[in-house]
Amino acid sequence: MNTDSFTVAICAYNREREIALCLGRLTEILAGDRSVPILVIDNNSRDRTAEVAAGFEQALNLRVIREEKQGLSHARNRATAECSTEYIVFLDDDAKPCRDWIAVIRATIAAHHPDVFGGPYGPFYLEQQPRWFKDEYGSSLFDLKPGPFPPERSACGGNMALRVSLIRDAGGFPTDVGMSGGKVGVGEETALQQKLRATVPGYCSIYVPEMEIDHLVPAYKFPLKYWIRRAWLDGWHRDDVDAVRRPLTAVALLKQIVRLLLVPVEYLLRDRRAMPYWQNYVFEVLRDRIRFWGWVWRRLHG
């Protein structure tokens, strides 16, 4: 096996429009270079996703594979099983990599040979975003400095590379969390990375800011209720994702109760230049508290 080799894996579900943009960008970047295998895992799409992806087989070293077990983790595990290179790089089906994305991946592997590495993503839109929705809400990891990921942070699932052998040794991505068809889910890539961090001697995960992608913020993510639900699910699955089960203390509960009681005052006294709309306050302040209560509810009823 070529130890500098990698496969790009795109797990897709009902994204015929978006996958065309994603594969179109890869076609531009690779410009006829067929040395990079690309796997498109069609996870039971009901639209033309598989057909659209197959249309790029002449331009790219691409295979389209159907995975009938529904769920993003099942699709990622299928991609891992089909992979014959040392690394697998997961790219979301609604993402457009930067022009240097492939070159940065090659350079990172050659220079560091990390266990896991990944980069940031910023937003792009196909519909007009609401006035309250800031670009930073559709971005991730730009706050980090180049180098090792902090213990509490991990690579984003839509823009991350992992050693294939480590995924297999860990038993793959957990299938009880994460997206499944149209059902919103979270945490599968974080759970795997936390497991690797806890079990792999000398574990090395690196943040690479130059490995940037543009990630679509679709219209269904514009309503605030989507982000409230995501925050609740983040909390609900916290124990599934964390390598160490954190204690739920009376002090933590009391603190969060007090913070809930102070919400009306806090909202009225907010910095209106930074948070001009009430949605900004919910997104930037209340989501963390919603995560906490999702975690508490799971503890009490799980």
Secondary structure, DSSP 8 states (H G I E B T S, - for coil): --TT-EEEEEEESS-HHHHHHHHHHHHHHHTT---S-EEEEE-S-SSSHHHHHHTTTTTSSEEEEE--S-SHHHHHHHHHHH--SSEEEEE-TTEEE-TTHHHHHHHHHHHH--SEEE--EEEE-SS---TT--GGGG-BSTTS-SEE--TT----TTEEEEEHHHHHHTTSS-TTSS-BTTB----HHHHHHHHHHHHSTT--EEE-TTS-EEEE--GGGSSHHHHHHHHHHHHHTHHHH-SS-----HHHHHHHHHHHHTHHHHHHTS-TTT--SHHHHIIIIIHHHHHHHHHHHHHHH-
